[in-house]
C-alpha cells in the first residue's frame, strides 16, 4: 500500500511536469481570453498575434516557473488522492469479485481528487493567472517581477488568506471536471485496451498492442471531457483571481484622507489612511461574478476561449496520462523484480 502511494506521487509529479511544458502557451492565451475586457481580442488568432507582436514570443511563457512547480505538486496530489480513494473503494468490495471498478466509482474518485487538488493548487493558479495577464513587454514595466514577487505583494497587501481567493470556484471546477477527466479516460481506455479474460495469460500493460496511441487517445478524450464540464467555472474563477484580486489589493492601498479637501495642506499631507476591505469594493463571489458576466455579455461570455482550452486539453491530458502510465508501469516492474 505504501509503495503504491509513493508510486502515485512519483508518476504524478513526472506527468505534471511533462504536461505543463507541452501546454503553457495555450494556458496563457486561454487566461487572457477569459479575463480580458470585452472587445480587447476578437478571437484566438487575435490574442495570439497581439501577444507575440507586442510582447514577443516569450510572453507565451509568462509565469512558467510557477505552473512548472505547481503541476508537479498538483498532479502528485491528484493521482495520490485518486489512488487512495480507488484503493479504499476496492477494499470495500466496490469492484466486485476481482473485476474492474465501475466507471461511476472511478468518477467519484476523480471528484475526490479534484477537491484535494483545489486546496493545494489554488494559490499556484492565482499567482500564475496574475502573471499571465501582465501585458507589459519588459519586466521593468510589469507589476510583478516573477512568481515570488507576485506572491510577496499579494500577501503583504491583502494578507496570506488572499492566496486562496477563488478556492470555492476552483472546487466547483475540479470536482466535476476531474470526475469527467478520470471517468472518460477509463471508459475509453477499457474499450481500446480491454483486460484479458479470467484465466488468460496476462500481458504487461506497457506491452499491449497499440498501448501508446490508445493511451494518448483515451487521455485526449478525458481532457476534452474535463473542459466541457468545467470551463464556465474556470472562467469565473479566473475573473475572480484577476479582477477580483485587483479590487481586493486596491482596497488595501494607501489612500489620501478626505481631510485633504477640508483645510490645511500640511494637515492633509500628513494624514493618510489605509483603506480596509470593508471600505473597498467587495470581491464578488462565484455566483455573483457569473451572473454579472452573463448579464453584461450573455451566456457566451462564460465560454470565451473554450476552443483554446479544448485544444490545450488534448495534449495536456494525453501527455499526463501517458507519462503517468509509463512511469507507474516502470516502477511496478522494478518492485516486482
C-alpha positions, 0 to 999 in steps of 0.5 A, a space after each residue: 500500500 505504501 509503495 503504491 502511494 509513493 508510486 502515485 506521487 512519483 508518476 504524478 509529479 513526472 506527468 505534471 511536469 511533462 504536461 505543463 511544458 507541452 501546454 503553457 502557451 495555450 494556458 496563457 492565451 486561454 487566461 487572457 481570453 477569459 479575463 480580458 475586457 470585452 472587445 480587447 481580442 476578437 478571437 484566438 488568432 487575435 490574442 495570439 498575434 497581439 501577444 507575440 507582436 507586442 510582447 514577443 514570443 516569450 510572453 507565451 511563457 509568462 509565469 512558467 516557473 510557477 505552473 512548472 512547480 505547481 503541476 508537479 505538486 498538483 498532479 502528485 496530489 491528484 493521482 495520490 488522492 485518486 489512488 487512495 480513494 480507488 484503493 479504499 473503494 476496492 477494499 470495500 468490495 466496490 469492484 466486485 469479485 476481482 473485476 474492474 471498478 465501475 466507471 461511476 466509482 472511478 468518477 467519484 474518485 476523480 471528484 475526490 481528487 479534484 477537491 484535494 487538488 483545489 486546496 493545494 493548487 489554488 494559490 499556484 493558479 492565482 499567482 500564475 493567472 496574475 502573471 499571465 495577464 501582465 501585458 507589459 513587454 519588459 519586466 521593468 514595466 510589469 507589476 510583478 517581477 516573477 512568481 515570488 514577487 507576485 506572491 510577496 505583494 499579494 500577501 503583504 497587501 491583502 494578507 496570506 488568506 488572499 492566496 486562496 481567493 477563488 478556492 470555492 470556484 476552483 472546487 466547483 471546477 475540479 470536482 466535476 471536471 476531474 470526475 469527467 477527466 478520470 471517468 472518460 479516460 477509463 471508459 475509453 481506455 477499457 474499450 481500446 485496451 480491454 483486460 484479458 479474460 479470467 484465466 488468460 495469460 496476462 500481458 504487461 500493460 506497457 506491452 499491449 498492442 497499440 498501448 501508446 496511441 490508445 493511451 494518448 487517445 483515451 487521455 485526449 478524450 478525458 481532457 476534452 471531457 474535463 473542459 466541457 464540464 468545467 470551463 464556465 467555472 474556470 472562467 469565473 474563477 479566473 475573473 475572480 483571481 484577476 479582477 477580483 484580486 485587483 479590487 481586493 489589493 486596491 482596497 488595501 492601498 494607501 489612500 489620501 484622507 478626505 481631510 485633504 479637501 477640508 483645510 490645511 495642506 500640511 494637515 492633509 499631507 500628513 494624514 493618510 489612511 489605509 483603506 480596509 476591505 470593508 471600505 473597498 469594493 467587495 470581491 464578488 463571489 462565484 455566483 455573483 461574478 457569473 451572473 454579472 458576466 452573463 448579464 453584461 455579455 450573455 451566456 457566451 461570455 462564460 465560454 470565451 476561449 473554450 476552443 483554446 482550452 479544448 485544444 490545450 486539453 488534448 495534449 495536456 491530458 494525453 501527455 499526463 496520462 501517458 507519462 503517468 502510465 509509463 512511469 507507474 508501469 516502470 516502477 511496478 516492474 522494478 518492485 516486482 523484480 
